[in-house]
Amino acid sequence: MPTILVSPLSAVEATILRDAPSHMVTLLSPEHMIETPAGIAPDRHLRLGVNDVAEAWAGDTPPAVHHVSQLLDFGRGWDANAPMLVHCWAGVSRSMAAAFIILCERAGPGHERAIAQAIRARAPHAAPNTLFVQHADEMLGRGGRMREAIAEIGRGRIVAEGERVELPLSLHLP
């Protein structure tokens, strides 16, 4: 089944060994960026140096339109024959936003709420980065539906680190 795997940095190696993803997205602060791990081809590893902040003024490298553009382009290049691994430091905010964005684009308009609710059901700790989602909502022409869906599911359970989560591409289906 085509799946996006979301994990914290601490679970990346084990996830690669267990699930053999074909593509990987790393969302870490620029000063903490990692090299491409064994098991992932360098051209199938998107490394986005971005801080986990919800306001554009609140960090040196806040999520920006060009980050979302790179993420969407990378996601379009994934054939979904093997899982995609998306991770950030804790597997809670940046990576959950990136997975939500890719899932929303793949599903098409009108599925934002169902996808957000399915993410919440699988990941009680998920707190997708709202600035990332805001930029994607505007870029994908969703008229605020992506932002509203994330606001509706709320912050989630507060944790220091999330768990590995499987998000099938079919999350928008009943």
Sequence and secondary structure as in RCSB ss.txt:
>XXXX:A:sequence
MPTILVSPLSAVEATILRDAPSHMVTLLSPEHMIETPAGIAPDRHLRLGVNDVAEAWAGDTPPAVHHVSQLLDFG
RGWDANAPMLVHCWAGVSRSMAAAFIILCERAGPGHERAIAQAIRARAPHAAPNTLFVQHADEMLGRGGRMREAI
AEIGRGRIVAEGERVELPLSLHLP
>XXXX:A:secstr
  EEEEEEGGGHHHHHHHH  SEEEEEE GGG     TTS GGGEEEEE    SSGGGSSS   HHHHHHHHHHH
HT  SSS EEEEESSSSSHHHHHHHHHHHHHH TT HHHHHHHHHHH TT    HHHHHHHHHHTT TTHHHHHH
HHH S    SS   EEEEGGGG  
